[in-house]
Amino acid sequence: MKKFAAVFLAGAMICSLAACGGDKKETEAPETKATEAAKEDTEAPETDAKVEDTTAAGTESAETKAEGENSGKLIMATEAGFAPYEYTEDGSTVIGVDVDIANEIAKAMGKELEIQNMDFDSALLAVQQGKADFAAAGISVSPDREKVMDFSVEYATSRQVVVVNKAAKRVDSVDALTADTVVGVQGGTVADFYCQDDLGTKDLKQYKKFMEAAMDLKNDRIDCVIMDALPAEEMVKANDDLEILEGEVFTDKYAIAVQKGNAEMLEQINEVLQKLLDEGKIEEFTINHTTK
């Protein structure tokens, strides 16, 4: 979902979430020194249609190593507002399904995991520029993203659902979505692209955090939020005045993103992911973070 946000290669291209994850989101981590440092270099400006010039990232040599690869650390870029994939409980420590996976990857590589929490778009850009070893944030694979990043095997499937305000209920079914529906999405996610390219939404509200979208939905400023199912369930648990409509908009799959051309990192990540999938560990991680 969580979480489809895109950062494109040469020139300025428009990117409008996850887990994958969110989604995903009722909690938001404060910035740490590591986060602030990452955001100074990578944070994209928030506009209605996010446009970024990533020419420098696109022309960077595929041999460039991410900062963590030259040390004993493995740097993960994420956006910790996409429960159960990445979120916080104490206001600072990032946990979740993707973090559990990342810890297994770090263990297999004999490295210490360092998590850098930033905006979703910034996490993708950090990987492209080699400022992080990989990004895990409920990230969907798309043709545009495959042009500027490489992706692991897909490790999770998520349904895109519609969340509404119970009292207002301006949308009463998934099939009732139209171009005139005022929709909230996390900018740069698959839901964002769906609303722009398929639904043709005329009034699309793009948020950096799902928590912000939830507040606007509760205050009747938007008609609905389209997002990944698991983060949506977490959102509704924390806001009993919201509900998820029956049915789904479409199905989404998540993968881990690495810098384009970093075959060694990708191979190591895939080896761990496949082992976790074969052993049913990722399903176990997901259950652990959705039954608390």
C-alpha positions in Angstrom: 0.0 0.0 0.0 0.5 -0.2 1.9 1.3 1.2 0.8 2.2 2.3 -5.4 4.5 6.1 -4.7 6.7 6.7 -7.6 9.9 8.6 -8.1 10.9 8.7 -11.7 14.2 8.7 -13.6 15.2 11.3 -16.2 13.5 14.6 -16.1 10.4 15.6 -14.1 7.7 13.1 -13.9 4.5 13.1 -12.0 4.0 10.9 -8.9 0.9 11.6 -7.1 1.8 4.0 -0.2 3.0 -0.4 1.4 2.8 -2.6 2.4 2.5 -2.7 2.5 1.0 -0.7 4.8 -1.0 2.3 5.1 -0.2 0.4 5.7 -1.3 1.8 6.8 -2.2 4.4 10.1 -2.8 5.8 13.3 0.7 6.2 14.7 3.4 8.4 13.4 7.1 8.3 14.5 8.8 11.6 15.4 11.9 12.4 13.4 15.2 11.0 14.6 18.6 12.4 13.7 18.9 9.7 11.1 15.5 10.6 9.7 16.3 14.3 9.6 19.6 13.6 7.8 17.8 11.4 5.3 15.0 13.9 4.7 17.4 16.8 4.2 18.8 14.8 1.2 15.7 13.0 0.0 12.4 14.6 0.9 10.2 15.5 -2.0 8.0 18.6 -1.8 4.3 18.0 -1.3 2.1 19.3 -4.1 -1.2 18.2 -5.6 0.8 16.6 -8.4 4.2 15.6 -7.0 6.9 16.3 -9.6 10.5 15.4 -9.0 13.7 15.6 -11.0 15.6 12.4 -10.4 18.1 12.8 -13.3 21.0 12.5 -10.9 19.7 9.3 -9.4 19.1 7.9 -12.9 22.6 8.6 -14.2 24.3 7.3 -11.1 26.4 4.2 -11.8 24.9 0.8 -11.0 28.2 0.0 -9.2 27.5 2.7 -6.6 27.0 1.1 -3.2 24.4 2.3 -0.8 25.8 3.9 2.3 25.2 1.0 4.6 26.9 -1.6 2.3 30.3 -0.1 3.1 29.8 -0.4 6.9 28.5 -3.0 9.3 25.0 -1.5 8.9 22.1 -2.4 6.6 20.0 0.7 6.0 16.3 0.3 5.5 14.2 3.3 4.2 10.6 3.3 5.2 7.5 5.4 6.1 6.2 4.2 9.5 2.6 5.0 9.1 1.4 1.9 7.4 0.4 -0.6 10.1 0.9 -3.6 10.3 3.8 -3.4 7.8 5.6 -0.5 9.5 4.4 1.6 12.4 5.3 2.7 16.0 3.8 2.0 19.4 6.1 4.1 21.6 6.4 7.1 19.3 9.9 6.3 18.1 10.7 2.6 17.6 9.6 1.4 14.2 8.1 -2.1 14.2 6.0 -4.2 11.8 5.9 -7.0 9.2 8.5 -5.3 7.0 10.8 -4.6 10.0 10.6 -8.3 11.0 11.6 -9.2 7.4 14.4 -6.6 7.4 15.8 -8.0 10.7 16.0 -11.5 9.1 17.8 -10.0 6.1 20.2 -8.2 8.3 20.9 -11.3 10.4 21.6 -13.4 7.2 24.1 -10.7 6.1 25.7 -10.4 9.5 24.8 -6.7 9.7 23.0 -4.4 12.1 19.7 -3.0 10.8 19.3 0.7 10.8 15.8 2.0 10.0 15.4 5.5 8.5 11.8 6.7 8.8 10.8 9.3 6.2 8.0 10.2 3.7 7.1 7.4 1.2 8.4 9.3 -1.8 11.6 10.1 0.0 12.2 6.4 0.9 12.0 5.5 -2.8 14.3 8.3 -3.8 16.8 7.3 -1.0 17.1 3.9 -2.6 17.6 5.3 -6.1 20.3 7.6 -4.9 22.1 4.9 -2.9 21.4 6.6 0.4 19.7 3.4 1.7 20.3 -0.2 1.0 16.7 -1.0 0.4 13.2 0.3 0.9 10.4 -1.7 2.5 7.1 0.2 3.0 4.3 -1.8 1.4 5.8 -1.0 -2.0 3.9 -2.0 -5.1 5.8 -3.0 -8.3 4.9 -0.9 -11.4 6.5 -0.5 -14.9 7.5 3.1 -14.1 9.2 2.0 -10.8 10.9 -0.8 -12.5 12.7 1.7 -14.8 14.4 3.3 -11.8 14.6 0.6 -9.2 15.0 -3.2 -9.0 12.5 -5.3 -7.0 12.6 -8.5 -5.0 10.2 -11.3 -5.3 6.7 -10.3 -4.2 6.0 -11.3 -0.6 2.5 -10.0 0.2 -0.8 -9.5 -1.4 -3.2 -6.8 -0.3 -6.7 -5.7 -1.4 -7.4 -2.0 -2.0 -10.5 -1.1 -0.1 -12.7 2.0 0.5 -13.0 3.5 4.0 -15.9 5.9 4.7 -17.4 7.9 7.5 -20.2 5.9 9.1 -22.4 8.9 9.7 -22.0 10.7 6.5 -21.5 7.7 4.2 -21.3 9.7 1.0 -20.2 6.5 -0.7 -22.2 3.3 0.1 -20.5 0.8 -2.1 -17.3 0.2 -4.0 -19.3 0.3 -7.3 -20.6 3.8 -6.4 -17.2 5.4 -6.8 -17.2 7.9 -9.7 -15.0 10.7 -11.0 -17.0 13.1 -8.8 -16.2 11.3 -5.6 -13.8 13.3 -3.3 -11.2 10.7 -2.6 -8.3 10.7 -0.1 -5.1 8.7 -0.9 -1.5 8.5 0.2 0.4 10.4 -2.5 2.4 8.2 -4.9 0.6 4.9 -4.1 -1.3 2.6 -6.4 -4.5 4.0 -5.1 -3.3 7.5 -6.1 -2.6 6.3 -9.6 -5.8 4.3 -9.8 -7.8 7.5 -9.0 -5.9 9.5 -11.5 -5.7 7.0 -14.4 -8.7 4.7 -14.0 -11.3 6.5 -12.0 -10.5 9.9 -13.3 -11.1 11.5 -9.9 -11.7 15.2 -10.3 -11.1 16.2 -6.6 -8.3 14.0 -5.4 -6.7 14.7 -2.0 -3.2 13.4 -1.6 -1.7 12.9 1.9 1.7 12.1 3.2 0.2 10.2 6.1 -3.0 8.1 6.3 -3.6 9.6 9.7 -4.2 13.0 8.0 -6.6 11.4 5.6 -8.5 9.8 8.5 -8.9 13.1 10.2 -10.3 14.7 7.1 -12.7 11.8 6.6 -13.8 12.1 10.2 -14.4 15.8 9.7 -16.4 15.2 6.5 -13.9 17.0 4.2 -13.6 14.0 1.9 -16.0 11.3 0.8 -13.8 8.3 1.3 -10.2 7.0 1.5 -8.9 4.3 -0.8 -6.1 2.2 0.7 -4.7 -1.2 1.5 -6.9 -3.6 3.4 -4.7 -4.4 6.4 -3.8 -0.7 7.2 -7.5 0.1 6.7 -8.4 -2.4 9.3 -6.0 -0.9 11.7 -7.3 2.6 11.0 -10.9 1.5 11.7 -9.9 -0.2 14.9 -8.6 3.1 16.2 -11.6 5.1 14.8 -14.9 3.6 15.5 -16.7 6.3 13.5 -15.1 4.9 10.3 -15.9 1.7 8.4 -14.7 -0.3 5.4 -17.1 -1.0 2.6 -17.6 -4.5 1.4 -15.7 -5.6 -1.7 -12.4 -4.3 -3.1 -11.3 -1.9 -5.7 -8.4 -4.0 -6.9 -5.6 -6.3 -5.6 -2.1 -5.1 -4.9 1.2 -6.9 -4.3 4.3 -5.8 -2.4 8.1 -6.2 -2.9 11.3 -4.7 -1.6 13.0 -2.1 -3.7 16.8 -1.8 -4.2 19.0 0.5 -6.2 18.9 -0.2 -10.0 21.7 -2.6 -10.9 22.5 -3.8 -7.3 22.3 -7.5 -8.2 24.2 -8.6 -5.1 21.8 -6.9 -2.7 18.8 -8.2 -4.6 20.1 -11.8 -4.6 20.6 -11.7 -0.8 17.2 -10.2 -0.1 15.5 -12.7 -2.4 17.2 -15.6 -0.8 15.9 -14.6 2.6 12.4 -13.7 1.4 12.0 -17.0 -0.4 13.0 -18.9 2.8 10.6 -16.9 4.9 7.8 -17.5 2.4 8.5 -21.2 2.2 8.5 -21.5 6.0 5.3 -19.5 6.4 7.1 -16.9 8.5 5.8 -13.8 6.7 2.2 -14.9 7.4 3.3 -15.4 11.0 4.7 -11.9 11.2 1.5 -10.5 9.7 -0.7 -12.3 12.3 1.6 -11.1 15.1 1.1 -7.5 14.1 -2.7 -7.7 13.4 -3.9 -9.5 16.6 -2.5 -7.1 19.2 
